[in-house]
């Protein structure tokens, strides 16, 4: 089957079964990080000092005691909510990690994953100063995630612009409004036909 036909099939299945693009991206990134040696928890809820919310992905690298707080967005809509919410999650993440038995982190790093979209790129450019804390981006961020051990420095934040469509269908379904986790499978981040060679690019 050609890539274009497969892409259309994935989109049709996703829409028919009520899958969100972010759900598929979450599963794809969880699989990728686990393959690189990270322990990943998805959709981690927290409630502390009256602050409540959900972390898309919480990833722990045991040998470096590094904790990633990962936010996946298809669109940048409300900058204050996005960056303010991520800051709260970063601050509370060490407590959440210890409650989950992951350990006390030496570093807590936010990772923002955005869908490849022209409007997202325009907002990043327009509000560049607000995203200055995400000092490592694109391929450099991917390389660091792959091999954080022995890295010359720990980044303040990571930012990746990615094609969020998975290469194969993401079997996420809902029962009574509740997500049902699928059997573990191999899902990778693919690229659209005609897209640049790398499916994951820098900002």
C-alpha positions in Angstrom: 0.0 0.0 0.0 1.3 3.4 -0.9 2.1 6.0 1.9 -0.6 8.3 0.6 -3.3 5.6 0.7 -2.1 4.5 4.2 -2.3 8.0 5.4 -5.9 8.4 4.2 -6.8 5.1 5.8 -5.4 6.1 9.1 -7.2 9.5 9.1 -10.5 7.8 8.1 -10.2 5.2 10.9 -9.2 7.9 13.5 -12.2 10.0 12.6 -14.6 7.1 12.5 -13.6 5.8 16.0 -13.3 9.1 17.7 -9.5 9.1 18.1 -7.9 12.5 18.6 -4.7 13.4 16.9 -3.1 14.1 20.3 -4.1 10.6 21.5 -2.2 9.0 18.7 0.8 11.4 19.2 0.9 10.6 22.9 1.1 6.9 22.2 3.7 7.3 19.5 6.0 9.4 21.8 5.5 7.1 24.7 6.7 4.2 22.6 9.7 6.1 21.2 10.9 7.3 24.7 10.5 3.8 26.1 12.6 2.5 23.3 15.3 5.0 24.3 15.3 3.9 27.9 12.8 6.2 29.6 10.1 5.0 31.9 7.0 6.8 30.8 3.6 7.3 32.4 0.7 8.7 30.3 -2.0 11.0 31.5 -0.8 11.5 35.0 -3.3 13.3 37.2 -2.2 15.5 40.1 -3.9 17.5 42.9 -1.7 19.4 45.2 -2.3 22.6 47.2 -5.5 23.2 45.3 -3.9 22.9 41.9 -5.2 20.1 39.7 -4.5 19.0 36.3 -3.1 16.3 34.0 0.4 15.7 32.6 0.2 14.3 29.1 3.4 12.3 29.6 5.8 12.0 32.5 9.1 10.4 31.7 11.8 9.2 34.1 15.5 8.5 33.2 16.8 6.5 36.1 20.6 6.7 35.5 20.6 10.5 35.2 17.6 11.0 37.5 16.0 13.3 34.9 12.3 13.9 34.8 10.5 15.1 31.7 7.2 16.9 31.8 5.7 16.5 28.4 3.0 18.6 26.8 1.6 17.7 23.4 -0.4 20.3 21.5 -1.9 20.3 18.0 -2.5 24.0 18.1 -1.1 27.0 20.1 -4.3 28.7 21.1 -3.9 30.3 24.6 -0.3 31.1 25.3 -0.9 32.0 28.9 -2.7 28.8 29.6 -0.1 26.7 27.8 3.0 28.2 29.3 1.5 28.9 32.7 0.1 25.4 32.9 3.4 23.8 31.9 5.2 25.9 34.6 2.8 24.6 37.3 3.3 21.0 36.1 7.0 21.4 36.1 6.9 22.7 39.7 4.7 19.9 40.9 6.3 17.1 38.9 8.9 16.1 41.5 6.1 15.5 44.1 4.1 13.5 41.5 7.2 11.5 40.6 7.9 10.5 44.2 4.3 9.5 44.7 4.6 7.2 41.7 7.8 5.7 43.2 10.0 7.1 40.5 12.5 8.8 42.8 13.8 12.2 43.5 14.8 14.0 40.3 18.1 15.8 39.9 16.6 17.8 37.0 13.0 18.5 35.8 12.8 19.5 32.2 9.6 20.6 30.2 9.2 19.2 26.8 6.8 20.9 24.4 5.7 18.9 21.3 3.8 20.9 18.7 2.1 19.7 15.6 3.8 20.7 12.3 1.5 23.6 11.3 2.1 26.9 9.7 0.1 28.8 12.4 2.1 27.2 15.2 5.3 28.3 13.5 4.0 31.8 13.1 3.1 32.0 16.8 6.5 30.7 17.8 8.1 33.4 15.7 5.8 36.1 16.9 6.2 35.3 20.6 9.8 34.0 20.4 10.8 35.7 23.7 8.1 33.7 25.6 9.5 30.5 24.3 13.1 31.4 25.0 13.3 29.0 27.9 13.0 26.1 25.5 16.7 26.3 24.7 17.1 23.0 22.9 15.1 22.3 19.8 14.5 20.0 16.9 17.2 17.5 16.0 19.4 18.5 18.9 16.5 17.9 21.3 15.9 14.5 19.7 19.6 13.6 20.1 19.6 14.6 23.7 16.5 12.5 24.4 18.1 9.5 22.8 21.3 9.8 24.8 21.0 12.0 27.9 23.8 10.2 29.6 27.1 12.1 29.3 25.5 15.1 27.6 27.5 18.3 28.0 24.7 20.1 29.6 21.1 19.7 30.8 18.7 21.8 28.7 16.3 24.2 30.4 13.5 23.1 28.1 13.0 21.1 24.9 10.8 22.0 22.0 10.0 19.8 19.0 7.8 20.4 16.0 6.5 17.0 14.8 4.1 15.4 12.4 1.7 14.0 15.0 0.2 11.5 12.6 1.4 8.0 13.5 2.8 5.7 10.8 0.2 3.0 11.7 -3.3 3.3 13.3 -3.4 4.1 17.0 -5.9 1.9 18.6 -7.3 4.2 21.2 -11.0 3.8 21.9 -13.5 5.2 24.4 -16.0 3.3 26.5 -18.5 5.5 28.3 -16.2 8.5 27.9 -13.2 6.7 29.4 -10.1 6.0 27.4 -9.3 2.3 27.1 -5.6 1.6 26.8 -4.7 -0.7 23.9 -2.5 -3.7 23.9 1.1 -2.5 23.6 2.2 -2.3 20.0 4.8 -0.6 17.9 3.8 2.9 16.9 6.2 5.3 15.3 6.0 9.0 14.3 5.7 9.0 10.5 5.8 11.7 7.9 3.4 12.9 5.4 4.1 12.2 1.7 6.1 15.1 0.3 7.2 16.3 3.8 10.9 16.9 4.6 13.1 13.8 5.0 12.9 13.9 8.8 9.5 13.4 10.4 10.5 15.4 13.4 11.9 18.9 12.8 13.2 21.8 14.7 11.3 24.9 15.4 
